[in-house]
Amino acid sequence: MLLAEVNGSLSAIGYGLAAIGPGIGVGLVFAAYIQATARQPESSKLTLPYVWIGFALIELLALLGIAFGFVFK
């Protein structure tokens, strides 16, 4: 007697779990920028490029996670 059958790939579940890390990382980067700008508003233009670099690197990890999910199916 067959009760349930699972079809498909588990890589989608793996990517969903792996996307939690970059989501938290992006939140931390922007929270740190907002806190730094609130403490010293005159330094906001100086720190903004570092925010975008950090954001891009974290999103790169998320994109690599989805790419490896498709590659190593």
mmCIF file as gemmi writes it, N, C-alpha and C atoms, coordinates in Angstrom:
data_model
loop_
_atom_site.group_PDB
_atom_site.id
_atom_site.type_symbol
_atom_site.label_atom_id
_atom_site.label_alt_id
_atom_site.label_comp_id
_atom_site.label_asym_id
_atom_site.label_entity_id
_atom_site.label_seq_id
_atom_site.pdbx_PDB_ins_code
_atom_site.Cartn_x
_atom_site.Cartn_y
_atom_site.Cartn_z
_atom_site.occupancy
_atom_site.B_iso_or_equiv
_atom_site.pdbx_formal_charge
_atom_site.auth_seq_id
_atom_site.auth_asym_id
_atom_site.pdbx_PDB_model_num
ATOM 1 N N . MET Axp A 1 ? 0.833 -1.174 0 1 0 ? 1 A 1
ATOM 2 C CA . MET Axp A 1 ? 0 0 0 1 0 ? 1 A 1
ATOM 3 C C . MET Axp A 1 ? 0.891 1.255 0 1 0 ? 1 A 1
ATOM 4 N N . LEU Axp A 2 ? 0.709 2.102 -0.979 1 0 ? 2 A 1
ATOM 5 C CA . LEU Axp A 2 ? 1.501 3.323 -1.132 1 0 ? 2 A 1
ATOM 6 C C . LEU Axp A 2 ? 0.703 4.502 -0.583 1 0 ? 2 A 1
ATOM 7 N N . LEU Axp A 3 ? 1.217 5.121 0.459 1 0 ? 3 A 1
ATOM 8 C CA . LEU Axp A 3 ? 0.496 6.226 1.09 1 0 ? 3 A 1
ATOM 9 C C . LEU Axp A 3 ? 0.795 7.571 0.438 1 0 ? 3 A 1
ATOM 10 N N . ALA Axp A 4 ? 2.058 7.841 0.174 1 0 ? 4 A 1
ATOM 11 C CA . ALA Axp A 4 ? 2.429 9.129 -0.404 1 0 ? 4 A 1
ATOM 12 C C . ALA Axp A 4 ? 3.653 8.936 -1.275 1 0 ? 4 A 1
ATOM 13 N N . GLU Axp A 5 ? 3.705 9.696 -2.328 1 0 ? 5 A 1
ATOM 14 C CA . GLU Axp A 5 ? 4.842 9.627 -3.235 1 0 ? 5 A 1
ATOM 15 C C . GLU Axp A 5 ? 5.398 11.037 -3.413 1 0 ? 5 A 1
ATOM 16 N N . VAL Axp A 6 ? 6.709 11.153 -3.318 1 0 ? 6 A 1
ATOM 17 C CA . VAL Axp A 6 ? 7.366 12.444 -3.473 1 0 ? 6 A 1
ATOM 18 C C . VAL Axp A 6 ? 8.048 12.462 -4.83 1 0 ? 6 A 1
ATOM 19 N N . ASN Axp A 7 ? 7.677 13.422 -5.649 1 0 ? 7 A 1
ATOM 20 C CA . ASN Axp A 7 ? 8.293 13.589 -6.962 1 0 ? 7 A 1
ATOM 21 C C . ASN Axp A 7 ? 9.02 14.923 -7.001 1 0 ? 7 A 1
ATOM 22 N N . GLY Axp A 8 ? 10.013 15.012 -7.844 1 0 ? 8 A 1
ATOM 23 C CA . GLY Axp A 8 ? 10.711 16.275 -8.016 1 0 ? 8 A 1
ATOM 24 C C . GLY Axp A 8 ? 12.099 16.253 -7.41 1 0 ? 8 A 1
ATOM 25 N N . SER Axp A 9 ? 12.649 17.43 -7.313 1 0 ? 9 A 1
ATOM 26 C CA . SER Axp A 9 ? 14.014 17.572 -6.855 1 0 ? 9 A 1
ATOM 27 C C . SER Axp A 9 ? 14.044 18.201 -5.467 1 0 ? 9 A 1
ATOM 28 N N . LEU Axp A 10 ? 14.961 17.731 -4.663 1 0 ? 10 A 1
ATOM 29 C CA . LEU Axp A 10 ? 15.137 18.317 -3.335 1 0 ? 10 A 1
ATOM 30 C C . LEU Axp A 10 ? 16.022 19.558 -3.368 1 0 ? 10 A 1
ATOM 31 N N . SER Axp A 11 ? 16.551 19.883 -4.545 1 0 ? 11 A 1
ATOM 32 C CA . SER Axp A 11 ? 17.41 21.064 -4.63 1 0 ? 11 A 1
ATOM 33 C C . SER Axp A 11 ? 16.609 22.342 -4.396 1 0 ? 11 A 1
ATOM 34 N N . ALA Axp A 12 ? 15.324 22.338 -4.717 1 0 ? 12 A 1
ATOM 35 C CA . ALA Axp A 12 ? 14.503 23.521 -4.461 1 0 ? 12 A 1
ATOM 36 C C . ALA Axp A 12 ? 14.361 23.747 -2.952 1 0 ? 12 A 1
ATOM 37 N N . ILE Axp A 13 ? 14.208 22.683 -2.213 1 0 ? 13 A 1
ATOM 38 C CA . ILE Axp A 13 ? 14.131 22.804 -0.754 1 0 ? 13 A 1
ATOM 39 C C . ILE Axp A 13 ? 15.482 23.26 -0.201 1 0 ? 13 A 1
ATOM 40 N N . GLY Axp A 14 ? 16.558 22.715 -0.749 1 0 ? 14 A 1
ATOM 41 C CA . GLY Axp A 14 ? 17.894 23.115 -0.324 1 0 ? 14 A 1
ATOM 42 C C . GLY Axp A 14 ? 18.157 24.577 -0.602 1 0 ? 14 A 1
ATOM 43 N N . TYR Axp A 15 ? 17.724 25.07 -1.76 1 0 ? 15 A 1
ATOM 44 C CA . TYR Axp A 15 ? 17.929 26.484 -2.054 1 0 ? 15 A 1
ATOM 45 C C . TYR Axp A 15 ? 17.065 27.352 -1.151 1 0 ? 15 A 1
ATOM 46 N N . GLY Axp A 16 ? 15.877 26.917 -0.864 1 0 ? 16 A 1
ATOM 47 C CA . GLY Axp A 16 ? 15.03 27.672 0.039 1 0 ? 16 A 1
ATOM 48 C C . GLY Axp A 16 ? 15.666 27.823 1.406 1 0 ? 16 A 1
ATOM 49 N N . LEU Axp A 17 ? 16.281 26.756 1.881 1 0 ? 17 A 1
ATOM 50 C CA . LEU Axp A 17 ? 16.978 26.834 3.165 1 0 ? 17 A 1
ATOM 51 C C . LEU Axp A 17 ? 18.251 27.671 3.055 1 0 ? 17 A 1
ATOM 52 N N . ALA Axp A 18 ? 18.929 27.579 1.917 1 0 ? 18 A 1
ATOM 53 C CA . ALA Axp A 18 ? 20.166 28.336 1.734 1 0 ? 18 A 1
ATOM 54 C C . ALA Axp A 18 ? 19.894 29.827 1.54 1 0 ? 18 A 1
ATOM 55 N N . ALA Axp A 19 ? 18.693 30.195 1.125 1 0 ? 19 A 1
ATOM 56 C CA . ALA Axp A 19 ? 18.368 31.609 0.922 1 0 ? 19 A 1
ATOM 57 C C . ALA Axp A 19 ? 18.128 32.333 2.234 1 0 ? 19 A 1
ATOM 58 N N . ILE Axp A 20 ? 18.009 31.597 3.326 1 0 ? 20 A 1
ATOM 59 C CA . ILE Axp A 20 ? 17.804 32.24 4.619 1 0 ? 20 A 1
ATOM 60 C C . ILE Axp A 20 ? 19.051 33.043 5.016 1 0 ? 20 A 1
ATOM 61 N N . GLY Axp A 21 ? 20.221 32.489 4.77 1 0 ? 21 A 1
ATOM 62 C CA . GLY Axp A 21 ? 21.471 33.158 5.131 1 0 ? 21 A 1
ATOM 63 C C . GLY Axp A 21 ? 21.659 34.488 4.432 1 0 ? 21 A 1
ATOM 64 N N . PRO Axp A 22 ? 21.561 34.536 3.093 1 0 ? 22 A 1
ATOM 65 C CA . PRO Axp A 22 ? 21.688 35.839 2.426 1 0 ? 22 A 1
ATOM 66 C C . PRO Axp A 22 ? 20.59 36.826 2.818 1 0 ? 22 A 1
ATOM 67 N N . GLY Axp A 23 ? 19.409 36.324 3.108 1 0 ? 23 A 1
ATOM 68 C CA . GLY Axp A 23 ? 18.344 37.231 3.554 1 0 ? 23 A 1
ATOM 69 C C . GLY Axp A 23 ? 18.686 37.901 4.869 1 0 ? 23 A 1
ATOM 70 N N . ILE Axp A 24 ? 19.224 37.136 5.785 1 0 ? 24 A 1
ATOM 71 C CA . ILE Axp A 24 ? 19.647 37.696 7.075 1 0 ? 24 A 1
ATOM 72 C C . ILE Axp A 24 ? 20.836 38.633 6.867 1 0 ? 24 A 1
ATOM 73 N N . GLY Axp A 25 ? 21.757 38.239 5.98 1 0 ? 25 A 1
ATOM 74 C CA . GLY Axp A 25 ? 22.941 39.068 5.72 1 0 ? 25 A 1
ATOM 75 C C . GLY Axp A 25 ? 22.589 40.426 5.136 1 0 ? 25 A 1
ATOM 76 N N . VAL Axp A 26 ? 21.657 40.464 4.207 1 0 ? 26 A 1
ATOM 77 C CA . VAL Axp A 26 ? 21.239 41.736 3.614 1 0 ? 26 A 1
ATOM 78 C C . VAL Axp A 26 ? 20.587 42.612 4.676 1 0 ? 26 A 1
ATOM 79 N N . GLY Axp A 27 ? 19.788 42.006 5.519 1 0 ? 27 A 1
ATOM 80 C CA . GLY Axp A 27 ? 19.175 42.775 6.599 1 0 ? 27 A 1
ATOM 81 C C . GLY Axp A 27 ? 20.198 43.353 7.545 1 0 ? 27 A 1
ATOM 82 N N . LEU Axp A 28 ? 21.23 42.584 7.855 1 0 ? 28 A 1
ATOM 83 C CA . LEU Axp A 28 ? 22.278 43.083 8.756 1 0 ? 28 A 1
ATOM 84 C C . LEU Axp A 28 ? 23.09 44.215 8.131 1 0 ? 28 A 1
ATOM 85 N N . VAL Axp A 29 ? 23.371 44.098 6.827 1 0 ? 29 A 1
ATOM 86 C CA . VAL Axp A 29 ? 24.148 45.144 6.149 1 0 ? 29 A 1
ATOM 87 C C . VAL Axp A 29 ? 23.391 46.466 6.165 1 0 ? 29 A 1
ATOM 88 N N . PHE Axp A 30 ? 22.122 46.433 5.797 1 0 ? 30 A 1
ATOM 89 C CA . PHE Axp A 30 ? 21.355 47.678 5.751 1 0 ? 30 A 1
ATOM 90 C C . PHE Axp A 30 ? 21.037 48.204 7.149 1 0 ? 30 A 1
ATOM 91 N N . ALA Axp A 31 ? 20.874 47.309 8.117 1 0 ? 31 A 1
ATOM 92 C CA . ALA Axp A 31 ? 20.656 47.763 9.493 1 0 ? 31 A 1
ATOM 93 C C . ALA Axp A 31 ? 21.892 48.471 10.023 1 0 ? 31 A 1
ATOM 94 N N . ALA Axp A 32 ? 23.077 47.948 9.694 1 0 ? 32 A 1
ATOM 95 C CA . ALA Axp A 32 ? 24.31 48.594 10.135 1 0 ? 32 A 1
ATOM 96 C C . ALA Axp A 32 ? 24.482 49.956 9.459 1 0 ? 32 A 1
ATOM 97 N N . TYR Axp A 33 ? 24.099 50.051 8.19 1 0 ? 33 A 1
ATOM 98 C CA . TYR Axp A 33 ? 24.198 51.334 7.493 1 0 ? 33 A 1
ATOM 99 C C . TYR Axp A 33 ? 23.241 52.359 8.104 1 0 ? 33 A 1
ATOM 100 N N . ILE Axp A 34 ? 22.028 51.931 8.395 1 0 ? 34 A 1
ATOM 101 C CA . ILE Axp A 34 ? 21.065 52.858 8.989 1 0 ? 34 A 1
ATOM 102 C C . ILE Axp A 34 ? 21.542 53.312 10.362 1 0 ? 34 A 1
ATOM 103 N N . GLN Axp A 35 ? 22.094 52.398 11.13 1 0 ? 35 A 1
ATOM 104 C CA . GLN Axp A 35 ? 22.591 52.758 12.46 1 0 ? 35 A 1
ATOM 105 C C . GLN Axp A 35 ? 23.784 53.71 12.361 1 0 ? 35 A 1
ATOM 106 N N . ALA Axp A 36 ? 24.692 53.439 11.423 1 0 ? 36 A 1
ATOM 107 C CA . ALA Axp A 36 ? 25.854 54.319 11.256 1 0 ? 36 A 1
ATOM 108 C C . ALA Axp A 36 ? 25.431 55.7 10.779 1 0 ? 36 A 1
ATOM 109 N N . THR Axp A 37 ? 24.437 55.758 9.896 1 0 ? 37 A 1
ATOM 110 C CA . THR Axp A 37 ? 23.963 57.049 9.403 1 0 ? 37 A 1
ATOM 111 C C . THR Axp A 37 ? 23.22 57.81 10.496 1 0 ? 37 A 1
ATOM 112 N N . ALA Axp A 38 ? 22.517 57.078 11.355 1 0 ? 38 A 1
ATOM 113 C CA . ALA Axp A 38 ? 21.818 57.755 12.447 1 0 ? 38 A 1
ATOM 114 C C . ALA Axp A 38 ? 22.806 58.339 13.455 1 0 ? 38 A 1
ATOM 115 N N . ARG Axp A 39 ? 23.932 57.657 13.643 1 0 ? 39 A 1
ATOM 116 C CA . ARG Axp A 39 ? 24.921 58.168 14.603 1 0 ? 39 A 1
ATOM 117 C C . ARG Axp A 39 ? 25.723 59.328 14.036 1 0 ? 39 A 1
ATOM 118 N N . GLN Axp A 40 ? 26.123 59.212 12.766 1 0 ? 40 A 1
ATOM 119 C CA . GLN Axp A 40 ? 26.908 60.27 12.121 1 0 ? 40 A 1
ATOM 120 C C . GLN Axp A 40 ? 26.35 60.52 10.721 1 0 ? 40 A 1
ATOM 121 N N . PRO Axp A 41 ? 25.382 61.399 10.595 1 0 ? 41 A 1
ATOM 122 C CA . PRO Axp A 41 ? 24.749 61.641 9.287 1 0 ? 41 A 1
ATOM 123 C C . PRO Axp A 41 ? 25.709 62.146 8.216 1 0 ? 41 A 1
ATOM 124 N N . GLU Axp A 42 ? 26.758 62.821 8.622 1 0 ? 42 A 1
ATOM 125 C CA . GLU Axp A 42 ? 27.686 63.37 7.617 1 0 ? 42 A 1
ATOM 126 C C . GLU Axp A 42 ? 28.527 62.292 6.951 1 0 ? 42 A 1
ATOM 127 N N . SER Axp A 43 ? 28.569 61.095 7.509 1 0 ? 43 A 1
ATOM 128 C CA . SER Axp A 43 ? 29.362 60.021 6.912 1 0 ? 43 A 1
ATOM 129 C C . SER Axp A 43 ? 28.542 59.112 6.005 1 0 ? 43 A 1
ATOM 130 N N . SER Axp A 44 ? 27.307 59.474 5.731 1 0 ? 44 A 1
ATOM 131 C CA . SER Axp A 44 ? 26.446 58.583 4.951 1 0 ? 44 A 1
ATOM 132 C C . SER Axp A 44 ? 26.952 58.408 3.508 1 0 ? 44 A 1
ATOM 133 N N . LYS Axp A 45 ? 27.448 59.478 2.907 1 0 ? 45 A 1
ATOM 134 C CA . LYS Axp A 45 ? 27.954 59.369 1.532 1 0 ? 45 A 1
ATOM 135 C C . LYS Axp A 45 ? 29.259 58.577 1.47 1 0 ? 45 A 1
ATOM 136 N N . LEU Axp A 46 ? 29.986 58.569 2.57 1 0 ? 46 A 1
ATOM 137 C CA . LEU Axp A 46 ? 31.241 57.827 2.619 1 0 ? 46 A 1
ATOM 138 C C . LEU Axp A 46 ? 31.008 56.324 2.764 1 0 ? 46 A 1
ATOM 139 N N . THR Axp A 47 ? 29.984 55.934 3.509 1 0 ? 47 A 1
ATOM 140 C CA . THR Axp A 47 ? 29.743 54.515 3.782 1 0 ? 47 A 1
ATOM 141 C C . THR Axp A 47 ? 28.807 53.855 2.781 1 0 ? 47 A 1
ATOM 142 N N . LEU Axp A 48 ? 28.094 54.636 1.98 1 0 ? 48 A 1
ATOM 143 C CA . LEU Axp A 48 ? 27.133 54.05 1.046 1 0 ? 48 A 1
ATOM 144 C C . LEU Axp A 48 ? 27.768 53.103 0.02 1 0 ? 48 A 1
ATOM 145 N N . PRO Axp A 49 ? 28.938 53.404 -0.558 1 0 ? 49 A 1
ATOM 146 C CA . PRO Axp A 49 ? 29.532 52.437 -1.488 1 0 ? 49 A 1
ATOM 147 C C . PRO Axp A 49 ? 29.84 51.082 -0.847 1 0 ? 49 A 1
ATOM 148 N N . TYR Axp A 50 ? 30.22 51.1 0.417 1 0 ? 50 A 1
ATOM 149 C CA . TYR Axp A 50 ? 30.499 49.838 1.106 1 0 ? 50 A 1
ATOM 150 C C . TYR Axp A 50 ? 29.221 49.034 1.333 1 0 ? 50 A 1
ATOM 151 N N . VAL Axp A 51 ? 28.125 49.723 1.493 1 0 ? 51 A 1
ATOM 152 C CA . VAL Axp A 51 ? 26.835 49.035 1.633 1 0 ? 51 A 1
ATOM 153 C C . VAL Axp A 51 ? 26.51 48.287 0.344 1 0 ? 51 A 1
ATOM 154 N N . TRP Axp A 52 ? 26.697 48.94 -0.789 1 0 ? 52 A 1
ATOM 155 C CA . TRP Axp A 52 ? 26.362 48.295 -2.064 1 0 ? 52 A 1
ATOM 156 C C . TRP Axp A 52 ? 27.324 47.156 -2.381 1 0 ? 52 A 1
ATOM 157 N N . ILE Axp A 53 ? 28.574 47.295 -2.005 1 0 ? 53 A 1
ATOM 158 C CA . ILE Axp A 53 ? 29.526 46.199 -2.211 1 0 ? 53 A 1
ATOM 159 C C . ILE Axp A 53 ? 29.143 44.999 -1.347 1 0 ? 53 A 1
ATOM 160 N N . GLY Axp A 54 ? 28.814 45.237 -0.102 1 0 ? 54 A 1
ATOM 161 C CA . GLY Axp A 54 ? 28.382 44.157 0.777 1 0 ? 54 A 1
ATOM 162 C C . GLY Axp A 54 ? 27.103 43.505 0.29 1 0 ? 54 A 1
ATOM 163 N N . PHE Axp A 55 ? 26.155 44.322 -0.163 1 0 ? 55 A 1
ATOM 164 C CA . PHE Axp A 55 ? 24.905 43.798 -0.697 1 0 ? 55 A 1
ATOM 165 C C . PHE Axp A 55 ? 25.154 42.921 -1.926 1 0 ? 55 A 1
ATOM 166 N N . ALA Axp A 56 ? 26.036 43.383 -2.816 1 0 ? 56 A 1
ATOM 167 C CA . ALA Axp A 56 ? 26.326 42.62 -4.028 1 0 ? 56 A 1
ATOM 168 C C . ALA Axp A 56 ? 27.001 41.288 -3.706 1 0 ? 56 A 1
ATOM 169 N N . LEU Axp A 57 ? 27.912 41.279 -2.767 1 0 ? 57 A 1
ATOM 170 C CA . LEU Axp A 57 ? 28.585 40.034 -2.404 1 0 ? 57 A 1
ATOM 171 C C . LEU Axp A 57 ? 27.625 39.036 -1.764 1 0 ? 57 A 1
ATOM 172 N N . ILE Axp A 58 ? 26.733 39.529 -0.931 1 0 ? 58 A 1
ATOM 173 C CA . ILE Axp A 58 ? 25.766 38.636 -0.293 1 0 ? 58 A 1
ATOM 174 C C . ILE Axp A 58 ? 24.8 38.081 -1.329 1 0 ? 58 A 1
ATOM 175 N N . GLU Axp A 59 ? 24.356 38.909 -2.257 1 0 ? 59 A 1
ATOM 176 C CA . GLU Axp A 59 ? 23.45 38.425 -3.297 1 0 ? 59 A 1
ATOM 177 C C . GLU Axp A 59 ? 24.167 37.456 -4.244 1 0 ? 59 A 1
ATOM 178 N N . LEU Axp A 60 ? 25.473 37.641 -4.421 1 0 ? 60 A 1
ATOM 179 C CA . LEU Axp A 60 ? 26.237 36.687 -5.219 1 0 ? 60 A 1
ATOM 180 C C . LEU Axp A 60 ? 26.176 35.298 -4.595 1 0 ? 60 A 1
ATOM 181 N N . LEU Axp A 61 ? 26.261 35.231 -3.283 1 0 ? 61 A 1
ATOM 182 C CA . LEU Axp A 61 ? 26.152 33.934 -2.612 1 0 ? 61 A 1
ATOM 183 C C . LEU Axp A 61 ? 24.788 33.3 -2.855 1 0 ? 61 A 1
ATOM 184 N N . ALA Axp A 62 ? 23.732 34.104 -2.845 1 0 ? 62 A 1
ATOM 185 C CA . ALA Axp A 62 ? 22.393 33.573 -3.105 1 0 ? 62 A 1
ATOM 186 C C . ALA Axp A 62 ? 22.281 33.072 -4.541 1 0 ? 62 A 1
ATOM 187 N N . LEU Axp A 63 ? 22.839 33.82 -5.487 1 0 ? 63 A 1
ATOM 188 C CA . LEU Axp A 63 ? 22.785 33.388 -6.889 1 0 ? 63 A 1
ATOM 189 C C . LEU Axp A 63 ? 23.619 32.136 -7.127 1 0 ? 63 A 1
ATOM 190 N N . LEU Axp A 64 ? 24.76 32.033 -6.446 1 0 ? 64 A 1
ATOM 191 C CA . LEU Axp A 64 ? 25.549 30.809 -6.554 1 0 ? 64 A 1
ATOM 192 C C . LEU Axp A 64 ? 24.799 29.614 -5.987 1 0 ? 64 A 1
ATOM 193 N N . GLY Axp A 65 ? 24.063 29.84 -4.919 1 0 ? 65 A 1
ATOM 194 C CA . GLY Axp A 65 ? 23.27 28.765 -4.333 1 0 ? 65 A 1
ATOM 195 C C . GLY Axp A 65 ? 22.215 28.247 -5.292 1 0 ? 65 A 1
ATOM 196 N N . ILE Axp A 66 ? 21.523 29.127 -5.99 1 0 ? 66 A 1
ATOM 197 C CA . ILE Axp A 66 ? 20.503 28.666 -6.933 1 0 ? 66 A 1
ATOM 198 C C . ILE Axp A 66 ? 21.146 28.041 -8.166 1 0 ? 66 A 1
ATOM 199 N N . ALA Axp A 67 ? 22.295 28.555 -8.59 1 0 ? 67 A 1
ATOM 200 C CA . ALA Axp A 67 ? 22.974 27.971 -9.749 1 0 ? 67 A 1
ATOM 201 C C . ALA Axp A 67 ? 23.469 26.567 -9.435 1 0 ? 67 A 1
ATOM 202 N N . PHE Axp A 68 ? 24.047 26.383 -8.261 1 0 ? 68 A 1
ATOM 203 C CA . PHE Axp A 68 ? 24.515 25.05 -7.891 1 0 ? 68 A 1
ATOM 204 C C . PHE Axp A 68 ? 23.359 24.095 -7.664 1 0 ? 68 A 1
ATOM 205 N N . GLY Axp A 69 ? 22.215 24.633 -7.275 1 0 ? 69 A 1
ATOM 206 C CA . GLY Axp A 69 ? 21.026 23.789 -7.153 1 0 ? 69 A 1
ATOM 207 C C . GLY Axp A 69 ? 20.596 23.22 -8.489 1 0 ? 69 A 1
ATOM 208 N N . PHE Axp A 70 ? 20.752 23.992 -9.568 1 0 ? 70 A 1
ATOM 209 C CA . PHE Axp A 70 ? 20.409 23.487 -10.888 1 0 ? 70 A 1
ATOM 210 C C . PHE Axp A 70 ? 21.517 22.587 -11.46 1 0 ? 70 A 1
ATOM 211 N N . VAL Axp A 71 ? 22.74 22.909 -11.154 1 0 ? 71 A 1
ATOM 212 C CA . VAL Axp A 71 ? 23.866 22.15 -11.721 1 0 ? 71 A 1
ATOM 213 C C . VAL Axp A 71 ? 23.954 20.766 -11.097 1 0 ? 71 A 1
ATOM 214 N N . PHE Axp A 72 ? 23.879 20.679 -9.79 1 0 ? 72 A 1
ATOM 215 C CA . PHE Axp A 72 ? 24.05 19.408 -9.093 1 0 ? 72 A 1
ATOM 216 C C . PHE Axp A 72 ? 22.701 18.766 -8.761 1 0 ? 72 A 1
ATOM 217 N N . LYS Axp A 73 ? 21.885 18.633 -9.744 1 0 ? 73 A 1
ATOM 218 C CA . LYS Axp A 73 ? 20.558 18.069 -9.585 1 0 ? 73 A 1
ATOM 219 C C . LYS Axp A 73 ? 20.614 16.584 -9.377 1 0 ? 73 A 1
